[in-house]
Amino acid sequence: DKNGLKKGPWTTEEDQKLIDYIQKHGYGNWRTLPKNAGLQRCGKSCRLRWTNYLRPDIKRGRFSFEEEETIIQLHSILGNKWSAIASRLPGRTDNEIKNYWNTHIRKRLLRMGIDPVTHSPRLDLLDINSILNASFYGSSQINIQRLLGMHQYMVNPELLKLASSLFSTSQQQHNDPDDMPAQKGQLQNQLCDPQI
């Protein structure tokens, strides 16, 4: 750019210069680091490159179930404070957690009928057919919860009560298969109007 600093993708040589410098001197002051390390980058670029890609303690690969649980719990308390959430997940970066939230967890919560901002149930978002089909075709309550990805601590009790209601109704339909369409309609009415 006009200041003589390089922008764009990092080269292998630049990565190695940054790694070597930090291993020898620590990172200290990010503003002075690029010049001291012989890099034509700004301090922010060096900091982000180190923090998000080059740190030796970065954990790579899929998020574990426990990590997802932690992200959901912390997000319900902290909101989009990704750095604060990352501080509780060793080896994960704030950027990686934010991206994982937006591409996976947020969408799954919406499919489950949970508002990803308030972490409260929203029946208008709930995929009723997936719940009804699971409950009517031989699923146990545990399988319904697994299908929805539900775990008691992260799901609003009202949503869990709804899933339990669906399960108990599905058990009744096994006793009288001729009554299944009527029960399915009754359940859909209950989902759309919980006062019924």
Secondary structure as GFF3:
##gff-version 3
##sequence-region A 1 196
A	DSSP	alpha_helix	12	25	.	.	.	ID=ss1
A	DSSP	alpha_helix	33	37	.	.	.	ID=ss2
A	DSSP	alpha_helix	43	49	.	.	.	ID=ss3
A	DSSP	pi_helix	50	54	.	.	.	ID=ss4
A	DSSP	alpha_helix	65	78	.	.	.	ID=ss5
A	DSSP	alpha_helix	82	86	.	.	.	ID=ss6
A	DSSP	alpha_helix	94	100	.	.	.	ID=ss7
A	DSSP	pi_helix	101	105	.	.	.	ID=ss8
A	DSSP	alpha_helix	106	112	.	.	.	ID=ss9
A	DSSP	alpha_helix	128	136	.	.	.	ID=ss10
A	DSSP	alpha_helix	141	148	.	.	.	ID=ss11
A	DSSP	three_ten_helix	152	154	.	.	.	ID=ss12
A	DSSP	alpha_helix	157	175	.	.	.	ID=ss13
A	DSSP	three_ten_helix	177	179	.	.	.	ID=ss14
A	DSSP	alpha_helix	180	192	.	.	.	ID=ss15
###
